């Protein structure tokens, strides 16, 4: 049981945590940079109390979740540093981990043992507290990236916290996390944003969108995600993402060359290989949910 859960950033992730955490938290306090969003969170009953003061909000909390855009975390660490308590457990929900760990080292000199970096692999195109969903984490993965000197009891509490929210918790090394997520999440979002922007700038965009079928809707769905959040993610995970973008550029040039030369045999082989990879992914997904 958590006596007082403090959530910094009451948007989709923070709000969804709050909605699901009611069963094992005596009190849930929210802090948000947007006063209107914080007021809505309180009005909707997502949190028990909204607090404009970070210092008052974290006072007496025994569990603090940072659910802000990743580049906002270092300034938050600086504000939390004077009131950081050893009897409280801290974690985050950022989509990148290397920059968060380095930010903690810059602020505290080392990563505090009671801070456990984390990342819930869950989300939606909508943002803000209105999008909060108590079932958002059900059956989803949460990756924790503890460090060698992380406190075992803090790690156990963060693990148990996400398990209570219905998630499947795994552990991963910080750098490996950022490489994997660059490929599986960050690159697809950049591609979706880029395609939607490219087609949206065409003079005949109304006609293009009128005749767009389900494939366009499926591929560009994630381009409806919060641009501010994805700006931060791209900046925070720049190097792995740039490497993958280079690989994707090369792959596109290869396919363009096959189309240009009308190499039907090799183009068919490319599409077949892609289809097999997609089916393998679906099979793995089904097995993991079994």
C-alpha positions in Angstrom: 0.0 0.0 0.0 1.3 3.5 -0.9 0.3 6.2 1.5 0.8 9.1 -0.8 1.5 8.8 -4.5 2.7 12.0 -6.1 2.5 12.2 -9.9 4.4 14.9 -11.7 2.8 15.4 -15.1 -0.9 14.4 -15.1 -1.3 13.7 -18.8 -2.1 10.4 -20.6 0.5 8.3 -18.7 0.3 10.1 -15.4 -3.5 10.3 -15.5 -3.8 6.6 -16.5 -1.6 5.6 -13.6 -3.7 7.6 -11.2 -7.0 6.1 -12.4 -5.6 2.5 -11.9 -3.7 3.2 -8.7 -6.7 4.1 -6.6 -7.0 0.6 -5.2 -3.6 0.6 -3.5 -2.9 4.3 -2.8 -4.4 6.2 0.1 -3.9 9.6 -1.5 -2.9 10.7 -5.0 -1.5 14.1 -5.5 -0.9 15.6 -9.0 1.5 18.3 -10.1 1.4 19.7 -13.6 3.0 22.6 -15.5 -0.5 23.4 -17.0 -2.8 24.8 -14.3 -5.9 24.1 -16.5 -4.9 20.5 -17.1 -4.3 20.1 -13.3 -7.7 21.5 -12.5 -9.4 19.2 -15.0 -7.6 16.2 -13.4 -9.0 17.2 -10.0 -12.5 17.9 -11.4 -12.6 14.5 -13.2 -11.5 12.8 -10.0 -8.3 11.4 -11.6 -6.4 12.8 -8.6 -7.4 13.6 -5.1 -5.6 16.9 -5.1 -3.8 19.1 -7.5 -0.8 21.0 -6.2 0.8 24.1 -7.8 3.9 23.8 -5.6 6.3 21.0 -6.4 7.8 21.1 -2.9 4.4 20.8 -1.2 3.2 18.2 -3.6 6.1 15.8 -2.9 6.1 16.5 0.9 5.4 13.3 2.8 5.0 11.3 -0.4 6.4 7.7 -0.2 6.2 7.2 -4.0 6.9 9.8 -6.7 6.3 9.1 -10.5 7.8 11.6 -13.0 5.6 11.5 -16.1 6.7 14.5 -18.0 8.4 14.9 -21.4 11.9 13.6 -21.1 13.8 16.9 -21.6 11.8 18.3 -18.7 13.2 15.8 -16.2 16.6 17.4 -15.6 15.1 20.7 -14.5 12.7 18.7 -12.3 15.6 16.9 -10.7 17.2 20.3 -9.9 14.0 21.4 -8.2 13.6 18.0 -6.4 17.2 17.8 -5.2 16.8 20.0 -2.1 13.7 18.0 -1.0 14.8 14.5 -2.1 14.2 12.0 0.7 15.8 8.6 1.3 12.5 7.2 2.6 10.7 7.8 -0.7 10.9 5.8 -3.9 11.2 7.8 -7.2 10.7 6.6 -10.8 9.9 8.0 -14.2 8.0 7.0 -17.3 10.2 8.6 -19.9 10.6 6.9 -23.4 14.4 7.4 -23.3 16.6 6.3 -20.4 20.2 7.4 -21.2 19.5 11.1 -21.0 17.5 10.6 -17.8 20.3 8.7 -16.1 22.9 11.3 -17.2 20.6 14.1 -16.0 20.5 12.4 -12.5 24.2 12.2 -12.4 24.7 15.8 -13.3 22.2 17.0 -10.7 23.0 14.6 -7.8 26.6 13.6 -8.6 25.4 10.0 -9.1 22.0 8.3 -9.7 20.3 8.2 -6.3 19.8 4.5 -5.2 16.1 5.1 -4.6 15.5 6.4 -8.2 14.6 3.5 -10.6 14.4 4.6 -14.2 11.4 3.1 -16.0 9.4 3.2 -19.2 5.9 1.9 -19.8 5.5 0.7 -23.3 1.9 2.0 -23.6 0.3 5.0 -25.1 -2.4 6.4 -27.4 -2.6 9.1 -30.1 -4.6 11.3 -27.7 -2.9 13.3 -24.9 -3.9 15.2 -21.8 -5.7 14.0 -18.7 -9.0 13.5 -20.6 -7.3 10.6 -22.4 -6.4 8.9 -19.2 -7.4 5.2 -19.2 -7.4 2.9 -16.2 -6.7 -0.1 -18.5 -3.9 1.5 -20.4 -1.2 -0.7 -18.9 -3.1 -4.0 -18.8 -0.9 -6.7 -20.3 1.6 -4.1 -21.5 5.3 -4.2 -20.9 7.1 -1.8 -18.6 10.9 -1.8 -18.8 12.9 -0.9 -15.8 16.6 0.0 -16.2 18.1 -0.2 -12.7 21.8 0.5 -12.2 24.3 -1.6 -10.2 23.9 0.6 -7.1 20.1 0.8 -7.3 18.5 -0.1 -3.9 16.9 -3.5 -4.1 13.9 -2.5 -2.0 13.3 0.5 -4.3 13.5 -1.7 -7.3 11.1 -4.2 -5.7 8.6 -1.4 -4.9 8.7 0.0 -8.5 8.3 -3.5 -9.9 5.4 -4.2 -7.6 3.8 -0.8 -8.5 3.6 -1.5 -12.2 2.6 -5.1 -11.6 -0.4 -3.8 -9.6 -1.3 -1.6 -12.7 -1.6 -4.8 -14.7 1.8 -4.5 -16.6 4.4 -7.1 -17.3 7.7 -5.8 -15.9 11.1 -6.5 -17.5 14.6 -5.2 -16.9 17.0 -3.9 -19.5 20.4 -2.1 -19.6 20.0 1.6 -20.2 21.8 1.8 -23.5 20.2 -1.3 -24.9 16.8 0.1 -24.0 17.4 3.2 -26.0 18.6 1.3 -29.1 15.7 -1.1 -29.0 13.1 1.7 -28.6 14.7 3.8 -31.3 14.0 0.9 -33.7 10.6 -0.2 -32.4 9.0 3.1 -31.5 10.9 6.2 -32.2 11.7 5.5 -35.9 8.1 4.5 -36.7 6.8 7.7 -35.2 9.3 9.8 -37.2 8.3 8.0 -40.4 4.5 8.5 -39.7 5.0 12.2 -38.9 7.1 12.6 -42.1 4.6 10.9 -44.4 1.6 12.8 -43.0 3.4 16.1 -43.3 4.6 15.4 -46.9 1.1 14.5 -48.1 -0.5 17.3 -46.1 1.7 19.9 -47.9 0.6 18.8 -51.4 -1.8 21.1 -53.2 -4.2 18.3 -53.8 -4.2 17.1 -50.2 -8.0 17.2 -49.9 -8.3 14.7 -52.7 -5.5 12.6 -51.4 -7.0 12.4 -47.9 -10.5 11.7 -49.4 -9.3 8.6 -51.2 -6.9 7.4 -48.5 -7.8 3.9 -47.5 -7.2 1.9 -44.3 -3.5 1.5 -45.0 -2.9 5.2 -44.8 -4.9 5.5 -41.6 -3.1 2.6 -40.0 0.4 3.8 -41.0 -0.1 7.4 -40.0 -2.2 6.8 -36.9 0.7 7.6 -34.5 1.3 10.9 -36.3 -1.6 12.1 -34.1 0.6 11.8 -31.1 1.8 14.8 -29.0 4.4 16.7 -31.1 6.1 18.2 -28.0 6.6 14.8 -26.4 8.1 13.4 -29.7 10.3 16.4 -30.2 11.9 15.7 -26.8 12.3 12.0 -27.6 14.0 12.6 -30.9 16.4 15.1 -29.2 17.1 12.8 -26.3 17.7 9.7 -28.3 19.4 11.4 -31.3 22.3 9.1 -32.1 20.5 5.7 -32.2 17.6 7.3 -34.1 20.0 8.9 -36.7 21.7 5.6 -37.2 18.4 3.9 -37.9 17.3 6.7 -40.2 20.5 6.2 -42.2 19.7 2.5 -42.5 16.1 3.3 -43.6 17.3 5.8 -46.2 19.6 3.1 -47.7 16.7 0.6 -47.7 14.4 3.1 -49.5 17.1 3.8 -52.1 17.4 0.0 -52.6 13.6 -0.4 -53.2 13.5 2.7 -55.4 16.3 1.3 -57.5 14.4 -2.0 -57.9 11.3 -0.2 -59.0 13.3 2.0 -61.4 14.9 -1.0 -63.0 11.7 -3.0 -63.0 13.5 -5.8 -61.2 10.3 -7.7 -60.4 12.1 -10.8 -59.0 14.1 -8.9 -56.4 11.2 -6.5 -55.6 9.0 -9.5 -54.9 11.7 -11.0 -52.7 11.9 -7.7 -50.7 8.1 -7.7 -50.1 8.1 -11.4 -49.2 10.8 -10.9 -46.7 8.9 -8.0 -45.2 5.7 -10.0 -45.0 7.5 -12.9 -43.3 9.0 -10.4 -40.7 5.6 -8.9 -40.0 4.1 -12.4 -39.5 6.9 -13.4 -37.2 6.2 -10.2 -35.1 2.5 -11.0 -34.9 3.2 -14.6 -33.9 5.6 -13.4 -31.1 3.0 -10.9 -30.0 0.3 -13.6 -29.8 2.6 -16.0 -27.9 3.5 -13.2 -25.4 -0.2 -12.6 -24.7 -1.1 -16.3 -24.4 
